[in-house]
Amino acid sequence: MITKKTALWLLIAAFATILPVASWATPEDVSKWKQFNSRDYIYDMAIVDNYLWAGIPGGLVLANLDRPNLQRYFHKLSTEINFHQVYQVAPDNQGGLWLATDNGASYLSSDRSWHHVSKDNSPLPVDNLQSLATDALGGVWFGTWGGGAYYLNKNNTWQSLNTVNSKLPGNYIYTVLPLPSGGVWFGTDSRGAAFLDADGQWQTFNNTNSGLPGNDVLDILVDSTGGTWFATYQGVGYLSNDNEWQTFNTVNNSLPSDLVYSLALAPDGSILVGTDNGLASLNANGSIKFNPQEMWLLPDTPIKSIAIDQMDNIWLGTWGQGLYKLGPTSGASNASVKKVSLDIPSTLLPKSKVLSYYETYGIQDSFDKFSKDNLSTEQITGSATDSLGGTWLTTRDAGLIYLDGAGNVTVYNSENSSLPTDSLNAIVAVEDTLWIGTWGGGLVRLSGITDTA
């Protein structure tokens, strides 16, 4: 039986899983690694003009690369979207954005209206989509988890590919890569890779009929020479234009890990490799550019996605450590990890250091004094950003904290406000309202937060 108390805690737990991103920052010094205050876990990223879109557990983030503040966070409670997990982000040539989600595909058009494609309104057999990609003809490829691949052309005609009606080796699709030539690559779960050319002819590759190192193909990249790179659980495979194979792994090339999530073409022509143990850079001749033992390569950090902006900055979406940026002048001799901000919420770090991010904007001294006096033993439990660029923080024992864009700090607690307790567990901003989950005091709603701020 679900009592009122149980229902309340279920609601609070739901909020805790979709906490908004607190802030994003872009420091001026692009010659070193920087970490940005975002969701800890990033599935995928895409850069369009000067904006970065990131798919995360809980929704979608939009950030301006030149500004420190979060521009917008799309989640199920505050916008007309119907998903929680965004696994892949794919811009099209019409100014729109396609998303592969846990509840079908969603499309954000150039006029910022939402459209959703699911098994209820389309031929898609399942709603769990791990991948999608747009092609040069205005069509969209969908990689489903269990239902094969589907293609929607610009005339809204559907085509299905699966293990029954085609030579697709598996129905669980990790990645789809359309080529300008009209061909399409597919990477599958445990069934290798497949290529469908523009004439409808298939080629399949696995670890028994080719040099593909593993049959779980998580990402595929075609480089400037026409060679094809494959990210697998057993390292990186490379297929040249001459149909010669090379394998890169922890044994023969000192990769940081054999578990490879992501690939990207670096500005210098090398291949950036996101592994379960940091970043590497490979050349087709077998040389490895980055030394995985150096701190600046983010050891022990899974790199799930890689994006390059117009200034040749490299953006890394990690699994558990947020967002990192590497400027174009970085190298082994001068690059180092520097945390511009520490992830929020944090259960390990002393509170006098949690918001060191604000040092970038000249308000570190005032916040240091505040944090040492008031938050020496407490922990930040949640965060939300309002439309004015301010940040709201819930704490374990110090109530609700508000930091405005000028660095001013305001504390709301059970003594000076209507908060029933100073122990707060979670927070979410829905338009002009804060919803706060407390420890022992139920659910609190604060309306008109921009007026309060």
C-alpha positions in Angstrom: 0.0 0.0 0.0 1.3 3.4 -0.9 0.8 5.9 1.9 0.9 9.7 1.5 4.4 9.6 3.1 5.6 7.0 0.6 4.2 8.9 -2.4 5.9 12.1 -1.1 9.3 10.3 -1.0 8.7 8.8 -4.4 8.1 12.3 -5.7 11.2 13.7 -4.0 13.3 10.8 -5.4 12.0 11.6 -8.9 13.1 15.1 -8.5 16.6 14.0 -7.4 17.1 12.1 -10.7 16.4 15.2 -12.9 18.3 17.9 -11.1 19.2 20.8 -13.5 22.7 21.7 -14.4 24.0 24.5 -12.2 26.2 26.5 -14.5 28.5 26.2 -17.4 31.7 28.2 -17.7 34.1 29.1 -20.5 37.4 30.4 -19.0 39.6 32.7 -21.1 42.7 30.5 -20.8 42.1 27.8 -23.5 45.7 26.4 -23.3 44.8 24.1 -20.4 42.2 21.5 -19.5 39.1 23.0 -17.8 36.2 21.3 -16.1 32.8 22.8 -16.3 30.0 22.6 -13.7 27.5 20.4 -15.6 25.7 17.1 -15.0 28.3 14.5 -14.2 27.1 12.1 -16.8 27.1 13.1 -20.5 25.9 10.7 -23.2 26.5 12.7 -26.3 27.2 16.3 -27.6 26.9 18.3 -30.8 28.1 21.8 -31.5 26.0 24.0 -33.8 27.4 27.5 -34.5 28.5 28.7 -31.1 26.2 26.5 -29.0 26.7 23.1 -27.4 23.9 20.7 -27.0 24.5 17.8 -24.6 22.4 14.7 -24.0 22.3 13.7 -20.3 20.4 11.5 -18.0 17.5 13.7 -17.2 17.2 15.7 -20.4 19.0 18.1 -22.8 21.3 21.0 -22.1 21.9 24.0 -24.3 25.0 26.2 -23.6 26.6 29.2 -25.2 30.3 28.4 -25.6 31.3 32.0 -24.9 29.2 32.5 -21.7 29.5 30.9 -18.3 25.9 30.6 -17.5 23.6 27.7 -18.5 21.3 28.9 -21.3 18.6 26.3 -21.0 17.9 22.9 -19.5 15.1 20.9 -21.2 13.6 18.2 -18.9 10.3 16.4 -18.6 8.8 18.6 -15.9 9.4 22.0 -17.5 9.0 21.6 -21.2 6.8 19.7 -23.7 9.2 16.8 -24.0 8.5 13.2 -23.1 11.9 11.7 -22.3 14.4 11.4 -19.6 17.5 9.9 -21.2 19.1 11.6 -24.3 21.5 9.1 -25.8 22.4 10.9 -29.0 22.2 14.4 -30.4 22.1 15.0 -34.2 21.7 18.4 -35.9 20.1 18.5 -39.4 20.6 20.9 -42.3 17.3 22.7 -41.5 18.4 24.3 -38.3 16.7 21.5 -36.2 18.0 19.0 -33.7 17.2 15.2 -33.5 17.4 13.3 -30.3 17.6 9.6 -29.7 16.0 9.0 -26.3 14.5 6.3 -24.0 11.1 7.2 -25.3 11.5 7.3 -29.1 13.0 10.2 -31.1 12.3 13.8 -30.5 12.9 16.7 -32.9 13.4 20.3 -32.0 12.7 22.4 -35.1 14.2 25.7 -36.1 11.1 27.5 -34.8 11.7 25.7 -31.4 8.6 23.5 -31.5 8.9 19.9 -30.4 7.8 16.9 -32.4 8.0 13.3 -31.2 8.3 10.0 -33.1 7.6 6.7 -31.2 6.2 3.3 -31.8 2.7 4.7 -31.2 2.8 7.1 -34.2 5.3 5.5 -36.5 6.6 2.1 -37.8 9.3 2.1 -35.0 8.9 -1.2 -33.2 10.5 0.0 -29.9 10.9 3.3 -28.2 14.5 2.8 -27.0 16.7 4.5 -29.5 20.5 4.4 -28.9 21.5 6.3 -32.0 20.3 8.4 -34.9 21.9 10.4 -37.7 20.8 12.8 -40.5 22.0 12.4 -44.0 22.7 14.9 -46.9 19.3 14.2 -48.5 17.3 15.4 -45.5 16.5 11.9 -44.2 17.0 10.5 -40.7 18.5 7.1 -39.7 17.3 5.6 -36.4 19.2 2.9 -34.6 16.9 1.1 -32.3 17.7 -1.2 -29.4 16.2 -4.5 -30.4 14.2 -3.5 -33.6 17.0 -2.9 -36.1 17.5 0.3 -38.1 14.9 2.6 -39.7 15.1 5.3 -42.3 12.7 8.3 -42.6 13.2 10.2 -45.9 12.3 13.8 -46.4 9.0 12.8 -48.0 8.1 11.0 -44.7 8.4 7.5 -46.2 9.8 4.8 -43.9 12.2 2.0 -44.6 13.1 -0.8 -42.1 16.2 -2.9 -41.9 16.6 -5.9 -39.6 18.0 -9.3 -39.4 15.0 -10.8 -41.2 14.5 -8.5 -44.2 18.2 -7.5 -44.8 21.8 -8.6 -44.1 22.0 -6.3 -41.0 23.8 -8.6 -38.6 22.1 -7.5 -35.4 19.0 -5.6 -34.3 20.6 -3.8 -31.4 22.2 -0.7 -32.9 24.9 1.3 -31.1 25.7 3.7 -33.9 24.6 4.8 -37.4 26.9 6.8 -39.8 25.5 7.9 -43.2 28.1 8.9 -45.8 27.9 11.6 -48.5 28.2 8.8 -51.1 24.9 7.5 -50.0 26.2 4.5 -48.1 25.5 3.8 -44.4 27.6 2.2 -41.6 26.0 0.4 -38.7 27.6 -0.6 -35.5 25.8 -3.3 -33.5 25.8 -4.9 -30.1 27.9 -8.2 -30.3 27.3 -8.6 -34.0 30.0 -6.5 -35.5 29.7 -3.7 -38.1 27.8 -3.6 -41.5 28.0 -1.3 -44.5 25.1 -0.7 -46.9 26.3 1.0 -50.1 24.2 3.3 -52.3 23.4 0.4 -54.6 21.9 -1.7 -51.8 24.8 -4.1 -51.5 25.9 -5.2 -48.0 29.2 -5.9 -46.4 29.5 -7.3 -42.8 32.6 -7.3 -40.6 33.3 -9.1 -37.4 36.2 -10.5 -35.5 36.3 -13.7 -37.4 35.9 -12.5 -41.0 38.0 -9.3 -40.7 40.4 -7.4 -38.6 37.7 -5.9 -36.5 39.0 -6.3 -32.9 35.6 -6.7 -31.3 32.0 -7.3 -32.2 30.5 -4.6 -30.0 30.9 -1.5 -32.2 30.1 1.7 -30.3 31.2 4.3 -32.7 32.4 4.6 -36.3 34.4 7.4 -38.0 35.5 8.0 -41.6 38.7 10.1 -41.8 39.9 12.5 -44.5 41.6 9.7 -46.5 38.4 7.6 -46.6 39.7 5.1 -44.0 37.2 3.9 -41.4 37.8 3.7 -37.7 35.8 1.5 -35.3 35.4 1.9 -31.5 34.9 -1.5 -29.8 35.2 -3.1 -26.4 38.5 -4.7 -27.5 40.2 -1.6 -28.8 40.2 0.4 -32.1 40.0 -1.1 -35.6 41.1 0.7 -38.7 40.1 -0.2 -42.3 42.1 1.6 -44.9 41.0 2.4 -48.5 43.2 -0.5 -49.6 41.1 -2.9 -47.3 44.0 -3.3 -44.9 43.2 -3.7 -41.2 45.1 -2.4 -38.2 44.3 -2.9 -34.6 45.1 -0.5 -31.7 44.8 -1.7 -28.1 46.5 -1.7 -24.7 49.0 -4.4 -25.8 50.3 -3.1 -29.1 49.8 0.6 -28.9 49.5 1.6 -25.2 45.9 2.8 -25.4 44.6 3.8 -22.0 41.9 1.1 -22.2 40.5 -1.4 -24.7 37.0 -0.2 -23.9 36.5 2.6 -26.5 33.4 4.7 -26.5 33.9 7.5 -28.9 36.0 8.7 -31.9 36.5 12.2 -33.4 38.8 13.7 -36.1 41.1 16.2 -34.5 42.1 19.5 -36.2 45.6 18.1 -36.8 44.2 15.1 -38.6 44.8 12.6 -35.9 42.0 10.5 -34.4 40.8 11.3 -30.9 39.9 8.2 -29.0 37.6 8.4 -25.9 38.2 5.3 -23.7 37.1 4.1 -20.4 40.4 5.3 -18.9 40.9 8.8 -20.5 41.7 10.2 -23.9 44.2 9.1 -26.6 45.1 10.3 -30.0 46.0 7.9 -32.8 47.6 8.2 -36.2 47.1 5.6 -39.0 50.8 4.7 -38.8 50.3 3.3 -35.4 51.8 6.1 -33.3 50.1 7.3 -30.2 50.2 11.0 -29.5 49.1 11.2 -25.9 50.8 9.5 -22.9 48.0 7.9 -20.9 50.0 8.2 -17.7 49.9 12.0 -17.6 47.2 13.7 -15.5 46.0 16.0 -18.2 44.6 13.0 -20.2 42.0 12.4 -17.5 43.0 8.9 -16.4 40.2 6.8 -14.9 37.6 9.0 -16.6 35.3 7.4 -19.3 35.1 9.7 -22.3 31.6 9.1 -23.8 31.6 11.8 -26.4 33.9 14.2 -28.2 33.1 17.4 -30.1 35.2 20.1 -31.9 34.1 23.7 -32.1 34.9 26.3 -34.7 37.9 27.5 -32.8 39.4 24.0 -32.8 38.7 23.5 -29.1 38.1 19.9 -28.1 35.1 19.3 -25.8 34.9 16.0 -23.9 31.7 14.6 -22.4 32.6 12.2 -19.6 30.7 9.6 -17.6 30.9 10.8 -14.0 33.2 13.8 -14.3 31.1 16.4 -16.3 32.4 18.4 -19.2 36.0 19.2 -20.1 37.6 21.5 -22.7 41.0 21.3 -24.3 42.3 24.4 -26.2 44.0 24.1 -29.5 47.4 25.1 -28.1 47.5 22.4 -25.5 50.2 19.8 -25.6 52.1 17.4 -23.3 54.5 20.0 -22.3 52.2 22.7 -21.1 48.7 21.2 -20.4 47.4 20.4 -17.0 44.1 19.6 -15.3 42.6 22.6 -13.6 39.1 22.4 -12.1 37.3 25.6 -12.8 34.4 24.2 -10.9 33.6 21.1 -8.9 30.6 19.0 -9.6 27.4 19.7 -7.8 26.0 17.9 -5.9 29.1 16.5 -4.2 29.3 14.0 -1.4 33.0 14.0 -0.9 34.4 17.5 -1.1 34.6 20.1 1.7 32.1 22.9 1.1 34.7 25.6 1.2 35.9 24.3 -2.2 32.7 23.3 -3.9 32.1 26.6 -5.6 35.7 27.5 -6.5 34.3 28.0 -10.0 33.3 31.5 -9.0 37.0 32.5 -8.8 36.8 32.9 -12.6 34.3 35.8 -12.1 36.1 37.6 -9.3 33.8 36.7 -6.4 35.9 33.9 -4.8 37.0 35.8 -1.8 33.5 36.7 -0.6 32.3 33.2 -1.2 35.3 31.6 0.5 34.5 33.6 3.7 30.9 32.7 3.5 31.6 29.0 2.9 34.1 28.7 5.7 31.8 30.4 8.2 28.7 28.6 7.2 29.4 25.4 5.2 32.5 23.9 6.7 30.9 20.6 7.4 27.8 20.6 5.2 27.4 19.2 1.7 25.6 20.6 -1.3 22.8 18.3 -2.2 21.3 19.9 -5.3 21.3 22.9 -7.6 19.1 24.8 -10.0 19.6 27.9 -12.2 17.0 30.6 -12.7 16.2 32.8 -15.7 18.3 35.6 -14.3 21.5 33.5 -14.2 21.4 33.0 -10.5 22.1 29.7 -8.8 20.1 28.0 -6.0 21.7 25.4 -3.8 20.2 23.0 -1.4 22.3 21.9 1.5 22.2 19.1 4.0 22.1 21.4 7.1 22.4 25.0 6.1 19.1 25.6 4.2 18.8 27.2 0.8 21.5 29.4 -0.7 21.1 31.8 -3.5 24.1 33.3 -5.5 23.2 36.0 -8.0 25.3 37.0 -11.0 27.1 39.7 -9.1 28.4 37.3 -6.4 25.9 38.3 -3.7 24.9 35.4 -1.3 21.6 35.0 0.4 20.7 32.2 2.8 17.1 31.0 3.5 16.6 28.7 6.4 14.0 27.6 8.9 14.5 30.8 11.0 14.2 33.5 8.4 11.8 31.8 5.9 9.0 29.4 5.7 11.3 26.4 5.1 10.2 23.7 7.6 13.8 22.4 8.0 17.4 23.3 7.1 18.0 19.8 5.8 17.2 19.8 2.0 17.7 16.9 -0.3 16.8 18.0 -3.9 15.7 20.9 -6.0 14.2 21.5 -9.4 13.3 24.8 -11.1 10.1 24.7 -13.2 9.7 28.0 -15.0 9.4 30.6 -12.1 8.9 28.0 -9.3 11.3 26.0 -7.2 10.3 22.6 -5.9 12.4 21.5 -2.9 12.5 18.1 -1.3 13.3 18.2 2.4 14.5 15.8 5.0 11.6 15.3 7.3 9.7 18.4 6.2 7.9 17.2 3.1 7.9 19.0 -0.3 8.2 22.8 -0.5 7.2 25.1 -3.3 8.7 28.5 -3.7 6.9 30.6 -6.4 8.1 33.8 -8.1 11.8 33.0 -7.6 12.9 35.8 -10.0 11.0 38.3 -7.9 12.5 36.8 -4.7 16.0 36.9 -6.2 
